[in-house]
Amino acid sequence: MGKLFGTDGVRDKANQGNMTIETVMNLGRAVAFYFKNIDKSEVRPTIVVGRDPRLSGSMLEAALSAGICSAGVDVRLLGVVPTPAVATIAEQSGAVAGVMVSASHNPFFDNGIKVFKGSGYKLSDEEESAIEHLFFEESTELPLDEDVGRVYHLEDAIELYADFCLEDFNEDHPFKGMTLVLDCSNGSTSQCAGPIFSALGADVHVIHNAPNGININENCGSQDTQDLCEKVREVGADAGLAFDGDGDRLIAVDEEGNELSGDQVMAICAKAYKDAGLLTGQRVVATVMSNVGFHDAMKKQGIEVFTSGVGDRSVMELMTECDAVLGGEDSGHIIFFDVHTTGDGIISALKLIQALRLSKQPLSSLGKIMVPFPQKMINIDVREKPPIESVPSIMQAIADAESVLGDSGRVLVRYSGTQKMCRVMVEGPTEEETAAIAEKLAGTVKASIG
């Protein structure tokens, strides 16, 4: 049996590989049959479908919907919404599942499928395997006549999601007097982010909120904060908030125009939660990609760090196991489990601004809770993805790098879960030494499998 799901759903270049209309239609059918088979209600099940504004979204939304309906399940289209809105509305509406058509922070020519259960949680490995089994199975009998599914439109999906984001705010205009700049990455938050923060009383400046199908994530958003940093300095903002194309991650910029990593944002929020008595067990979950400086910062705050694999799905699974209320990734995927079941850029931004407001300090001061170790990340395109441990030249290069670093840094070599790419990450005592070790290690990776 083949493999479809990667670190976070199914992803490929639109109109080829795993993102052809035929593949997406069959995947929609498999998802629908899986949830239809476990649904015990007597009414026809429904799956909610959202998308980001990239060019291929409408095409793949149609293919996905056709596949779902062919299995005898109704579709409720949400239109362009952030990924976490799909999880929220699936849970609120009683749908058996929610599916998002998005390639997250990837360029416009890529696309992907993310699947949520009706509870708002992402799939487990076992559930993904069961859906893959249905996808590759040829003998599924299709419903006929009045048993085929229908497509409906949910016109107020953005309003429902905005209400969800705002429901924990009881006081009027809690952000009054604050100036914020939002970078919507020409993506899914373009329509809702500005109104949400304006409703809380902030003076809001929004950039990169005019999606045209091909400008999503292009020199903007969480992947490129240069424009955001300049705008923050220009208007004298208290903070800048950058989302990615589908709105499930956040990168922040302080009032001086300096970028804060996802680890720094999570460190600020972890301390705020602890101070408010909200940090259950005085623990947080981070991933193997989190900076060593994050671990040091949490240790100084008396907060225990549990480490998961990469991806907010892995973070959520470990949070559930260890009863943590806060977890996330350096990339900006942060889960506030007391609010949501998945990473949510806008919720993360709201929590950060709440912490900033309560602290009565500038964001640059809050950011000093964590001093990041110098880090160098190099992405290498690869022909194939053999297990890293099966390539002697790479394993020797890793051992050599670790020997040089000793206790003053670390090395991580892993494949991207969504692209034919190997990521080399090195953290070390100085920028120069870290970069040199990373470049040497990346050269070995490229020569071996690039």
C-alpha positions in Angstrom: 0.0 0.0 0.0 1.2 3.5 -0.9 1.7 6.5 1.4 -0.2 9.7 1.1 0.0 11.6 4.4 3.1 13.5 5.4 3.9 15.5 8.6 0.8 17.6 8.2 -1.6 16.1 5.7 -1.1 15.5 2.0 0.8 18.0 -0.1 2.3 18.4 -3.6 2.6 20.8 -6.5 -1.0 21.6 -7.6 -2.2 19.5 -10.6 0.5 16.8 -10.3 1.5 14.0 -7.9 -0.7 13.8 -4.9 -2.5 17.0 -5.9 -4.1 16.0 -9.2 -7.9 16.4 -9.3 -8.2 12.6 -9.6 -6.1 12.0 -6.5 -7.9 14.7 -4.4 -11.3 13.4 -5.5 -10.4 9.8 -4.4 -8.9 11.1 -1.2 -12.1 13.0 -0.5 -14.1 9.8 -1.1 -11.8 7.8 1.2 -12.1 10.4 4.0 -15.9 10.5 3.6 -16.2 6.7 3.7 -13.9 6.5 6.8 -16.0 8.9 8.8 -19.3 7.7 7.4 -18.4 4.2 8.6 -17.8 5.3 12.1 -20.7 7.7 12.4 -23.5 6.3 14.4 -26.2 9.0 13.8 -29.2 8.4 11.7 -28.9 11.6 9.7 -26.7 12.0 6.6 -23.2 13.0 7.8 -21.6 16.3 6.7 -18.0 17.3 6.2 -17.0 21.0 6.2 -14.5 22.1 3.7 -12.4 25.3 3.8 -9.5 26.6 1.6 -6.9 29.3 1.4 -6.9 31.8 -1.5 -4.2 30.2 -3.6 -5.0 29.8 -7.4 -5.6 26.1 -7.3 -7.8 26.2 -4.3 -11.2 26.3 -6.1 -10.2 23.5 -8.5 -9.2 21.2 -5.7 -12.1 22.2 -3.5 -14.4 21.1 -6.3 -12.6 17.8 -6.7 -12.6 17.1 -3.0 -16.3 17.9 -2.7 -17.1 15.6 -5.6 -15.2 12.8 -3.9 -17.0 13.3 -0.6 -20.4 13.5 -2.2 -19.8 10.3 -4.2 -19.5 8.5 -0.9 -22.9 9.7 0.2 -21.7 12.5 2.5 -22.8 16.1 2.3 -20.3 18.9 2.0 -20.7 22.4 3.6 -18.3 24.8 1.9 -16.8 27.5 4.2 -14.9 29.4 1.5 -11.6 31.1 2.3 -11.0 30.7 6.0 -8.0 30.0 8.3 -7.2 26.4 8.9 -8.2 26.5 12.6 -11.6 27.8 11.5 -12.2 24.5 9.8 -11.5 22.6 13.1 -13.7 25.0 15.1 -16.7 25.0 12.7 -16.5 21.2 12.3 -16.8 20.8 16.1 -19.5 23.5 16.5 -21.7 22.3 13.6 -21.7 18.6 14.4 -19.9 17.6 11.2 -18.1 14.3 11.2 -14.9 15.9 9.8 -13.4 19.1 8.5 -11.0 19.3 5.5 -8.8 22.3 4.6 -7.4 22.8 1.1 -4.0 24.5 1.7 -0.3 24.2 1.5 0.2 26.4 4.5 3.4 28.5 4.1 4.4 27.0 0.8 4.4 29.0 -2.5 1.2 29.4 -4.4 1.9 26.6 -6.9 1.8 24.0 -4.1 -1.4 22.8 -2.4 -2.5 20.3 0.1 -5.2 18.6 2.2 -5.4 18.8 6.0 -8.0 16.6 7.8 -9.7 17.2 11.1 -12.0 14.9 13.0 -15.4 16.2 14.0 -13.9 16.9 17.5 -11.5 19.4 16.0 -8.4 17.2 16.4 -6.1 16.2 13.6 -5.9 12.5 12.7 -3.7 9.9 14.5 -1.3 7.8 12.5 -3.7 4.9 12.7 -6.6 7.0 11.3 -4.4 8.2 8.5 -3.4 4.6 7.7 -7.1 3.6 7.6 -7.9 6.4 5.2 -5.0 5.4 3.0 -6.3 1.8 3.0 -9.6 3.0 1.7 -7.9 5.3 -0.9 -6.0 2.4 -2.4 -8.9 0.0 -2.2 -10.7 -0.6 -5.5 -13.8 -2.4 -4.4 -15.8 0.2 -2.4 -19.4 0.3 -3.5 -20.7 3.8 -4.3 -24.2 5.0 -3.2 -26.7 5.7 -6.0 -29.9 7.8 -6.6 -30.9 9.9 -3.6 -28.1 8.5 -1.5 -25.3 10.7 -3.1 -24.2 13.7 -1.1 -25.0 17.3 -1.7 -23.0 20.6 -1.6 -24.1 23.5 0.6 -22.5 26.8 1.3 -22.0 28.3 4.8 -22.1 32.0 4.2 -21.1 33.2 7.7 -18.0 31.0 8.3 -15.7 34.0 8.9 -18.1 35.5 11.4 -18.4 32.2 13.3 -14.6 32.0 13.5 -14.3 35.6 14.6 -16.9 35.1 17.3 -14.9 32.0 18.5 -11.7 34.0 18.7 -13.4 36.8 20.7 -15.5 34.8 23.1 -13.0 34.8 26.0 -12.9 38.6 26.1 -15.4 39.9 28.6 -14.3 43.6 28.9 -14.9 46.2 26.3 -11.9 47.1 24.1 -9.2 45.5 26.2 -6.5 46.5 23.6 -7.6 50.2 23.5 -4.5 52.5 23.2 -2.4 49.8 21.5 -1.1 50.1 17.9 -0.7 46.9 16.1 0.5 45.9 12.6 -0.8 42.7 11.1 0.7 40.9 8.1 -1.8 38.5 6.6 0.6 36.9 4.1 -2.1 37.5 1.4 -3.7 34.4 2.8 -6.6 33.1 4.8 -6.5 35.7 7.6 -6.8 38.6 5.1 -10.5 39.0 5.7 -10.8 38.3 9.5 -7.6 39.4 11.3 -8.0 43.1 11.1 -11.7 43.1 12.3 -10.9 40.8 15.2 -8.2 43.1 16.6 -10.1 46.2 15.8 -13.1 44.8 17.7 -10.8 44.7 20.8 -10.0 48.4 20.5 -6.6 48.3 19.0 -5.4 50.8 16.3 -4.8 48.3 13.5 -2.7 48.6 10.4 -3.0 45.7 8.0 -0.5 44.8 5.3 -0.4 42.0 2.7 -4.2 41.4 2.9 -5.0 41.5 -0.8 -4.8 37.9 -2.1 -4.9 37.4 -5.8 -4.2 33.7 -5.9 -0.5 33.8 -6.6 0.9 36.3 -4.0 0.2 34.1 -1.0 3.3 33.9 1.2 5.3 35.9 -1.4 7.9 38.0 0.5 5.5 38.5 3.4 3.9 36.9 6.4 5.5 34.5 8.9 8.1 33.5 6.3 9.4 37.0 5.6 8.9 39.8 8.1 10.9 42.5 6.5 7.9 44.6 5.4 6.3 44.1 8.8 9.4 45.2 10.7 9.5 48.4 8.5 5.8 49.1 9.1 6.1 48.6 12.8 8.9 51.2 13.0 7.1 53.5 10.6 3.8 53.8 12.6 5.4 53.4 16.1 3.4 50.2 16.8 3.5 48.2 20.0 3.9 45.0 18.1 3.7 43.4 14.6 1.9 40.1 14.1 2.7 37.9 11.0 0.5 35.0 10.0 1.2 32.3 7.4 -0.9 31.6 4.3 -3.5 29.4 6.1 -3.4 31.3 9.5 -2.3 28.5 11.8 1.1 30.0 12.8 2.4 33.3 14.2 5.7 35.1 14.1 5.9 38.4 16.1 7.9 41.6 15.7 8.6 43.9 18.7 8.2 47.7 18.9 11.8 48.1 17.7 11.2 46.1 14.6 13.0 43.0 15.7 11.6 39.6 14.9 10.7 37.2 17.7 10.6 33.5 17.0 7.8 31.1 17.8 9.9 29.8 20.7 10.2 33.4 22.1 6.5 33.9 21.8 5.8 30.6 23.5 8.2 31.5 26.3 6.5 34.8 26.9 3.1 33.1 27.0 4.3 30.3 29.2 5.5 32.8 31.8 2.2 34.7 31.5 0.2 31.5 32.0 2.3 30.5 35.0 1.9 33.9 36.6 -1.8 33.7 36.1 -2.0 30.2 37.5 -3.1 28.7 34.2 -0.1 26.5 33.3 -1.2 23.1 34.4 1.7 21.1 36.0 4.1 23.9 35.2 4.9 22.1 31.9 5.0 22.9 28.2 5.6 20.9 25.1 8.1 21.8 22.4 9.6 19.9 19.5 13.0 18.7 18.6 13.4 21.8 16.4 13.0 24.2 19.4 16.1 26.3 20.2 18.2 25.3 23.1 17.7 28.8 24.5 14.0 27.9 25.0 14.9 25.0 27.2 17.2 27.2 29.2 14.6 29.9 29.6 11.9 27.5 30.8 14.3 25.9 33.3 14.9 29.4 34.8 11.2 29.9 35.1 10.7 26.5 36.8 8.8 25.1 33.9 9.4 21.6 32.6 9.7 21.0 28.8 8.5 17.9 27.2 9.8 17.3 23.6 7.8 15.9 20.7 8.4 15.2 17.1 7.9 17.8 14.4 4.4 19.1 13.6 1.6 20.5 15.6 -0.1 17.1 15.4 2.8 15.5 17.3 2.8 18.5 19.8 -1.0 18.0 20.4 -0.6 14.2 21.0 2.1 14.8 23.6 0.2 17.6 25.2 -2.7 15.2 25.7 -0.4 12.6 27.1 1.3 14.8 29.7 -1.7 17.1 30.4 -0.1 20.3 29.1 -2.1 23.3 28.3 0.5 25.0 26.1 2.8 23.6 23.4 4.2 24.6 20.1 7.0 24.9 17.5 9.7 27.5 16.8 8.0 27.9 13.4 5.1 29.6 15.1 2.6 26.8 15.5 1.4 27.3 19.0 -1.5 25.4 20.7 -3.4 26.9 23.6 -5.3 23.8 24.6 -7.6 25.7 26.9 -8.9 27.5 23.8 -8.3 25.3 20.8 -7.4 21.8 19.6 -4.9 22.9 17.0 -2.4 25.6 16.2 -4.1 29.0 15.6 -2.2 32.1 14.6 -4.8 34.5 15.6 -5.4 32.9 19.0 -1.6 32.9 19.5 -1.5 36.6 18.6 -4.4 37.4 21.0 -2.7 35.6 23.8 0.6 37.4 23.1 -1.0 40.8 23.1 -2.9 40.0 26.3 0.5 39.1 28.0 2.0 42.3 26.6 -0.9 44.4 27.9 -0.8 42.9 31.4 3.0 43.2 31.7 3.0 47.0 31.1 6.4 46.4 29.5 7.5 46.8 25.8 7.5 43.6 23.8 11.3 43.9 23.4 11.7 43.5 27.1 9.4 40.5 27.3 11.3 38.9 24.5 14.5 38.9 26.6 13.0 36.0 28.7 14.8 33.8 26.1 18.2 34.3 24.5 18.3 32.1 21.4 21.4 30.2 20.7 22.9 31.0 17.2 21.1 28.7 14.7 21.7 27.9 11.1 19.1 26.1 9.0 20.0 24.9 5.5 17.4 23.1 3.2 18.8 20.7 0.6 16.7 19.4 -2.3 17.1 15.6 -2.4 16.4 12.9 -5.0 15.1 10.5 -2.5 14.6 10.1 1.3 16.5 7.1 2.5 16.7 6.8 6.3 19.4 9.2 7.5 20.9 6.4 9.7 21.4 4.3 6.5 23.7 6.8 4.8 27.2 6.3 6.4 28.7 9.5 5.0 25.9 11.7 6.6 26.1 9.8 9.9 29.9 10.4 10.0 29.4 14.1 9.2 26.8 14.4 12.0 29.2 12.6 14.5 32.0 15.0 13.5 29.8 18.0 14.0 28.6 16.9 17.3 32.2 16.2 18.4 33.2 19.8 17.5 30.2 21.3 19.3 30.4 19.1 22.5 27.9 20.5 25.1 27.8 24.0 23.5 25.3 23.2 20.7 23.4 20.5 18.9 22.8 19.1 15.4 19.6 17.9 13.8 19.2 16.4 10.3 15.7 15.5 9.2 13.6 15.3 6.1 10.7 17.7 5.4 7.4 16.0 5.8 5.9 17.8 2.9 8.7 18.3 0.3 11.6 16.4 -1.2 14.0 18.3 1.1 16.5 17.5 3.9 16.8 20.1 6.6 20.2 20.6 8.3 20.0 22.5 11.6 22.9 23.4 13.8 23.0 25.4 17.0 26.3 26.6 18.4 28.1 29.1 20.6 28.8 31.7 17.8 27.2 32.6 14.5 30.5 31.9 12.6 31.1 28.5 14.1 27.5 27.5 13.7 27.3 28.5 10.1 30.6 26.8 9.2 29.5 23.5 10.8 26.1 23.7 9.1 27.6 24.5 5.6 30.0 21.5 5.9 27.3 19.2 7.0 24.9 20.4 4.3 27.6 19.8 1.7 27.9 16.2 2.7 24.1 15.8 2.6 24.0 17.3 -0.9 26.8 15.1 -2.2 25.2 12.0 -0.7 21.6 12.3 -1.7 21.1 15.7 -3.3 
